[in-house]
């Protein structure tokens, strides 16, 4: 989800909703690492997913993002991502905010979330070409609903870093440093894609090339360009 944090254009691929790149200043560099967010990058657009949830649950349009942006909503997400509360506790708290049944709420919210096949394909091709790959996700919990099920992250990527496993969450620079250390790739040789603009700021400051990933196909195109992969 897009925040108000802004990132300088240098080395920054900022996508408009239509998918237009505002700057592209790093072509020709040899990248050895690729780090991808999960929800909204390896999956379908999250705002669209929330819209479908609201329609299915017959709640007022915009209710989910309004609850997410509230102080209580932000606190629930922060604690879930840090592993301080369980997904069930998040379900109970967020269900109260929305005024709906909390039963398996995370599963219902993400019920229409689909794999971003174009980006997943690029990640596989990058890894086959020798690029080290990682998933970096602020955890959504894994019980009773596992949003990562079916993606086989441990087989398809060199590593998967979930914030709850380390008690650190994006945009804390420490979790980016951890991923870079595990990948054994310097920041300057690494590309990072996330759909939340705030999370791009520390990665950019550390020297990573960043993509604001709002459109699956456009993101796949830009990744191919940056990583020197053949266009499809």
C-alpha positions in Angstrom: 0.0 0.0 0.0 1.3 3.4 -1.0 2.3 5.8 1.8 3.2 9.5 1.8 6.9 8.8 2.2 8.8 10.1 -0.9 11.9 8.8 -2.4 14.4 10.8 -4.5 14.3 9.9 -8.2 17.9 8.9 -8.4 18.1 5.1 -9.0 14.3 5.0 -8.3 11.7 3.5 -10.6 8.5 5.1 -9.5 5.3 3.8 -11.2 2.2 5.8 -11.7 -1.1 3.8 -11.5 -0.8 3.5 -15.3 2.6 1.9 -14.9 4.8 4.6 -16.3 8.4 4.8 -15.1 9.4 8.3 -14.1 13.2 7.6 -14.1 15.5 4.9 -15.1 19.1 5.8 -14.3 20.8 2.5 -13.6 20.7 0.6 -16.9 23.8 -1.4 -17.7 24.7 -2.1 -14.1 25.3 -5.8 -13.3 23.0 -6.8 -10.4 23.7 -10.0 -8.4 20.8 -9.8 -5.9 17.0 -9.5 -6.2 14.8 -8.9 -3.1 11.0 -8.9 -3.6 8.1 -8.0 -1.2 5.4 -10.7 -1.0 1.9 -9.2 -0.9 1.4 -6.8 -3.8 4.6 -7.8 -5.6 4.5 -11.6 -5.8 0.7 -11.4 -5.6 -2.1 -9.3 -7.2 -2.5 -5.7 -6.3 -3.5 -5.4 -2.6 -5.9 -2.4 -3.0 -7.9 -4.4 -5.6 -7.8 -7.4 -3.2 -9.3 -5.2 -0.4 -12.0 -3.9 -2.8 -13.1 -7.4 -3.7 -13.1 -8.3 0.0 -15.4 -5.4 0.8 -17.8 -6.3 -2.0 -17.9 -9.9 -0.9 -18.5 -9.0 2.7 -20.9 -6.2 1.8 -19.1 -3.6 3.9 -18.8 0.1 3.0 -16.3 0.7 0.2 -13.0 2.0 1.6 -13.7 0.6 5.1 -10.7 -1.7 5.1 -8.1 1.0 4.2 -9.7 3.4 6.6 -9.4 0.9 9.4 -5.8 0.0 8.3 -4.8 3.7 8.5 -6.3 4.3 12.0 -4.1 4.3 15.0 -5.5 1.0 16.2 -5.3 -0.6 12.8 -1.6 0.4 12.4 -0.9 -1.0 15.9 -2.5 -4.3 15.1 -0.5 -4.7 11.9 2.8 -3.6 13.6 2.3 -6.2 16.4 1.4 -8.9 13.9 4.4 -8.2 11.7 6.7 -8.3 14.7 5.3 -11.6 15.9 3.9 -10.0 19.1 0.4 -11.2 18.4 -1.0 -14.1 16.6 -3.0 -13.9 13.4 -6.1 -14.9 15.4 -5.6 -12.0 17.7 -5.2 -9.7 14.7 -8.5 -11.2 13.3 -10.3 -10.4 16.6 -8.9 -6.9 16.8 -9.4 -6.0 13.1 -12.9 -7.6 13.0 -13.9 -5.3 15.9 -12.6 -2.3 13.9 -14.6 -3.3 10.9 -17.6 -4.4 12.9 -17.8 -7.8 11.3 -17.3 -11.5 12.2 -13.5 -12.0 13.0 -13.5 -15.7 12.1 -10.6 -16.4 9.8 -10.6 -12.7 8.8 -7.2 -12.7 7.3 -8.2 -15.6 5.0 -11.3 -13.7 4.0 -9.5 -10.5 3.4 -7.0 -12.2 1.1 -9.5 -14.5 -0.5 -9.1 -13.0 -3.9 -5.3 -12.5 -3.7 -3.7 -14.3 -6.7 -0.1 -15.0 -7.7 1.6 -12.4 -9.8 2.8 -14.9 -12.4 4.8 -12.5 -14.5 6.9 -11.4 -11.5 7.3 -14.9 -10.2 8.5 -16.0 -13.6 11.1 -13.2 -13.7 12.3 -14.3 -10.2 12.8 -17.9 -11.4 14.7 -16.8 -14.5 16.9 -14.4 -12.5 17.8 -17.2 -10.2 18.6 -19.5 -13.1 20.8 -16.8 -14.4 22.8 -16.7 -11.2 21.1 -13.9 -9.4 20.6 -14.5 -5.7 16.9 -14.1 -4.8 15.0 -13.4 -1.6 11.5 -12.7 -0.4 11.3 -10.0 2.3 7.8 -9.8 3.8 6.3 -8.1 6.8 4.6 -11.2 8.1 0.8 -11.7 7.8 0.9 -14.7 10.1 0.5 -18.3 9.1 -2.3 -19.7 11.3 -5.2 -20.3 10.8 -4.6 -18.9 7.3 -1.2 -19.2 5.6 -1.0 -16.6 2.8 2.4 -18.1 1.7 0.9 -21.5 1.1 1.3 -22.6 -2.5 4.1 -20.2 -3.3 6.8 -22.7 -2.1 9.1 -19.8 -1.2 11.9 -21.9 0.2 12.2 -23.8 -3.0 11.7 -21.0 -5.5 13.9 -18.5 -3.8 17.3 -18.7 -2.1 15.7 -17.4 1.1 12.5 -16.1 2.5 12.7 -13.5 5.4 9.5 -13.0 7.3 9.5 -10.1 9.8 7.9 -12.1 12.7 10.8 -14.6 12.6 13.3 -11.9 13.5 11.2 -9.3 15.5 12.1 -6.7 12.9 9.9 -5.2 10.2 10.1 -3.0 7.2 11.0 -0.1 7.0 13.6 -0.8 9.7 17.0 -0.7 8.0 18.1 -3.7 10.1 15.9 -6.1 8.2 17.4 -5.0 4.9 20.9 -5.4 6.3 19.9 -8.9 7.4 18.7 -9.9 4.0 21.8 -8.5 2.3 24.0 -10.3 4.7 22.2 -13.6 4.1 22.3 -13.1 0.3 26.0 -12.2 0.6 25.4 -9.4 -2.0 26.3 -5.7 -1.5 23.5 -3.2 -1.5 24.8 -1.6 -4.7 24.4 -4.9 -6.6 20.9 -5.5 -5.4 17.4 -4.6 -6.7 14.5 -4.3 -4.3 10.8 -4.1 -5.3 7.9 -3.3 -2.9 4.4 -1.8 -3.3 4.7 0.3 -0.2 6.7 3.5 -0.9 7.8 3.9 2.7 9.7 0.6 2.5 11.8 1.8 -0.4 13.4 4.7 1.5 15.9 2.7 3.7 16.7 0.4 0.8 17.6 3.3 -1.4 19.6 5.0 1.2 21.6 1.8 1.7 22.5 1.8 -2.0 19.9 -0.6 -3.4 18.1 0.1 -6.7 14.4 0.2 -5.9 11.2 -0.3 -7.8 7.8 0.9 -6.6 5.8 -2.1 -7.8 2.2 -1.2 -8.4 1.6 -3.1 -11.7 2.6 -6.7 -12.2 3.4 -6.5 -15.9 5.2 -3.2 -15.6 7.2 -4.5 -12.7 8.2 -7.6 -14.6 9.3 -5.5 -17.6 11.5 -3.2 -15.4 13.0 -6.2 -13.6 13.9 -7.8 -16.9 15.6 -4.6 -18.0 17.6 -4.1 -14.8 18.6 -7.8 -14.6 19.5 -8.1 -18.2 17.0 -10.9 -18.8 15.5 -11.6 -22.3 12.2 -9.8 -22.9 9.1 -12.1 -23.2 
